[in-house]
Amino acid sequence: MRRRGRGRHGQPSSARPLGSVTVEAQALLPMIWADPQHMPEQLAFFAVRRFGHRAAAAVTRRRERAPGSGPEELDDAVIAHGTRMTIAEGAMLGGPFIVLMPVSFVAALLARAQMVLEIAAVAGLDPHSERRVADLLFLQDVYPSVEEAAKALAHAERHPVGHHGRVPRRTRWALLVRMAALLGLIGGGEERSRTRRVLSTASIVALFAVGMVLPLIWVPAMAVLYRQATLQLGAKAVGFYSAGATTGGKHTRRTIRVPKAAGVLPLLRLFALALAPLVMAAVAVLVGLRIAGGTWGTGLILLFVLSLLASGLWFLHRRSRRSRRAAA
């Protein structure tokens, strides 16, 4: 297997395969476990370190493939690709694979971060400058301004030693809730009342429970949420980075055209995948098939088993694709 080269300061070279977001997420998680109170900061540091050069290379390739494209067309392409990647990396787990939810959430966050860095590159900014770290934190509503984000970064360790031991369960749950908030899956914002924190925790527990029982009902629902939140983040980043968006440090309003078609194809695939077990279970009920618990019990059993089977096959398919890309 070909080794991945590294540039100066240990940065990954542009030869790093584009399909390795989940691999990078697995490398980042120990750093998050080691510094849980600075989870958003660690995500942003890591994204700029590992994905800044990749974002610059991706925008260069887009310009080479479509030399007549202007900033708006490039931004649309970046948002469309970022939305597809976020859905693919973050919404594909269900059934027994739900235990990989932390990896899935971090992979989705990294995919979104790369999208933002590519938008910065389209605007002519350096996507691997440390200034983008503060930008990411502001755009994800972790801090109310870039200036406050930059001040907070002084208290976060750049390269924490990875935590490979057992992380307390309450800490893991708290981090999952914060990740879900950053992704826009539940009520966002870092400053929340006690009531909202309780509701957010209940929401993530409900997502986990439904994903365990009916993964291919849960997965399309997650995909819809990912798509909506990623399009909003993309539009916000375009407004932030676009030419003339800032004057004298003050942001001005500008109407941003969001590519509504972005991520539609992955959604349709997921809904088709979710529909198959439902249709087969419905057919079993209509023909009166009985295995256990009467006709309706049989239908529910089939729905559960077929959902787990389809979810497992889809998970193995995506893992195989990532392995082939990493080996290329």
N, C-alpha and C positions, 0 to 999 in steps of 0.2 A: 504494500500500500504506500502511495506516495506521501512523503512527509509534507506538512504544511509549513511553508517558509514564514519567517517573521522579519519584519523590517526593523527600523531603529526603535530603541526604547521598548523592545518586546512587542511592538504592535503587530498584529496579524497582517500578512501581505494580502494583496488583492486577489491572490490565487485561492484564498480560503473558499470552499464551496458555499454557494448561496443557500443551500438547503440545510445548513447546520445550526439553525436558530435553536432547536431543542437541545442540541449538544452544548451550545453556549449557555443555555438556561441551566443545564445540569452543573456546569462549571461555576455559575454565579450563585446558586442556592447556598452552598456552604458559607460564602461571604455574607449572605443575608442572615443566615442562622447565627453567624458570629457577631453581627451588628444589627440586631432587629429593630432598634429604635430609629436607625437611619436607613430603613429599607428603601424608600424612594430615592435617597441620595446615592446609595450603592448601585441601584438599578441605572441611574443616570450616568454615574461615573463609568460603569462597566460598558454601557451602550456606546458612549462616545469613544472609549478606548478601543473596543472591539469592532464597532460598526461604523465609525466615522470614515475610515478609509474605504470601506465597502460602499458606503453611501455615495462618496465622491466618484468612485469607479462606476457605480450603477448609473448615475446621472450622465457621466461621460459617454457611456454606451448608448443611453437613450438619445443623446444629441447626435451621435454618429449614425444611429439607425434612422433618425428622422431629422436631418439637418435643417429643414425648414420650420421646425416646431418652435413656437414661442414659449414664454414662461407659463402661460395659462395651459397650453396643451401638455407641457411637461409636468406641471403640477397635477393635472387631471390623471395622467398616466401613473404618477407616483402614488397618488391617493388610491387609485383603483388597485394597484399592485399591493400596497400596504394593507388595504382592507381584505383582499384575498388571503394574504399571508397570515393576518391576524385570525381570521376565521379558521384557516387550515391548522394553525398551530394551537389555537386556544379552545376550539369548540368540538374537537373530535374524540373526546374521551367520554366513556360511559360504562356502566356495569362495573365489573371488577377493576377496570382500568381507571376508575375514578380516584383511586389512591394516588394517581399521578397528577392530581389537580395542582399541587404547587408548581411542578415543572410546566404544566400546561399554562398556568397563569403567567409565569415568568416568561415563557416563550412568546406568549401573546404581547406582553408588555415590551419585550425586546423588538418584536416585529413592528409595533407601533412607533417605538423610538427610532428605528431605522427609517421609517417613513418620514418622521419629522426632520431627521438629519438630511434626508434627500431633498426635502423641500427647502431647507437652509442652503444646500448646495445649488439648487436651481436659482435661488436669489443671489448667488455669487458669494456666499459666506463659507468659511472654512468649517466643514462638518466635524472635523476632529480637533477643533479648538476647545479648550476647557470652558469657554464661555457658553458653549451649547449645553453644558450640564445644567447651568442655572436656567437656560431657556426651557429645557425639558421639564424641570420642576415647576416653573411658572405655567407652562402650557397645560400641564396635568393638574393644575389647581392645588398643588401642594403648598405653594406660597402665593400671596396676593400680588407680588411683583418680582421682577427679575433681581432687583437690588436686594430684597430680603432673602431671596434664594441664595444669592452669592454670599451674603453674610453668614447664612446658616451652614454653607459648605465648609467654612473655616473650622467647624467643630466636628466634621465627619472625616473619618480615616479613609484615605484614598485606596489603600490595598490591605484590607483586614485579612488576618490569617484565617483561613477557612475553618469552620466549626464542623467536625466530622463525628462528634458524639451525638448523644440523644438530646434533642431539643425539647423542653417542657411542652406538654400538649397545649396548655393555654397560650403559650407564646406562638405556637404554630397556627392556632385558630385565629389569634389576633392578627397575625401577618396575612392569613388568607383573606380576612375581612378587608384589610387595608389594600391588598392587591385587587380584590374585586371592586373596591371603590375607585382605585386608579383606572381600572379598565372601564368604568362606567356601568358595571353590572348591577350595582346597588348604589344607594345614596352616597354621592361623592363628597369630596372635601375632607381635609385632615382635621378640621375643628368641628366636632359634632357633639350634640348634647348626649346625655346618658341614654335618653329614650331612643335617639337615632342609632346609637351604638348597639343597643339591645335589638332593635329592629333589623339592623344590618347583619348582626350575628345570626338572628333567626332566619334571615333570607338565605345566607350562605349554607346554613344547616339544611334548609328546605331544598336548595339546589343539589346538595350532596345526596340527600335521601332520594329525591326523584331520579337523579342520575344513576343511583345504584339499582333501582327497580325497573325503570323504563328508560334506558339510555337513549334510544332513538326517538323518543319524544322530547327528552331533555336537550339533546344535541342541537336540533334545529332551533329551539327556543334560544339557546345560548348564542347560536350563530346570528340570529336576528339582533340580539342585544349588542354583540360585538360589532356588527356592521354599522348600526346606528351610532354607537359611541366613537368608532374609528373615523367615520365620515365627519362627525362633528369636530374631532381633534384635528383632522386634516384641514378642514376649513379654517379653524382657529389658527393653525400654524401658517397657512398661506397668508391670512390677514396680518399675522405678526411679522413675517419675513418679506412679504412682497415689497417691491420698490415703492417708496413713498408712504409705506405704512407707518414709519416712525419719523417724526420731525422734532428735533431738539429733545429727544428722549421721551416725547409724549406720543401715545398711540392715537391714530385717527381711524375713524370708521370707514370701512370699505365693503361694498357688496361682493361676496365671494360666491362663485358658481360651484356648487358641489356636484361631482359626477354621480348622479343618482343611480346609474347602472352599475357602479362599482360593487363588486361582491355579489351580484345577483346570481351569476352562474354557480358559485359554490353553494349558495342558499338553495337553489333549485335542486342541485345534486343531493344535498342533505335531506330536503323534504321528500325527494323520491326514495331515498334510502329509508327514511322513517315510515313512508307510506306502505312499503312492501310488507313488513310484519303486520301492520294494521289490516291490510287487505286480506292477507292469508288467515289472520285470526277471524275476521268477519266472515270469510267463506266457510271456515270450520263451523261457526255458529249457524250459518244459514243452512248448511247441509246436515246439521244435527250431529256432528261428530262429538263423541263423548269419550273422554279419557279419565277425568276425575272431576268431581264437583258439579256434574251436570253439564249442559251445553255451554252456559256462560262461564262456568269455571274452567272448562276446557279452552274456551277462547282466551281467557286471561292467562292461562298457563302458556299457551302457544305464543301469545304476544310477548310475554316475559322471556321465554326461551329464544324465540326468533330475534328479539331485540338484542339479547346478549350475544347471540351467534353473529349477527350482522355487525355489531359494534366491534367484536373481537377480530373479525375478518378485515374490517376497515382499518383498525389499529395496526394489525400485522402488515397490511398493504402499505400504509404510510411509513411504517418503520423500515420495511424493505426498500422503499424508494429512497429514504434518507441514507441508508447504508450504501446503496449504489452510487448516490451522489458523492458521499464522503470518500468512496474508494476511487472515484474518477480522477 
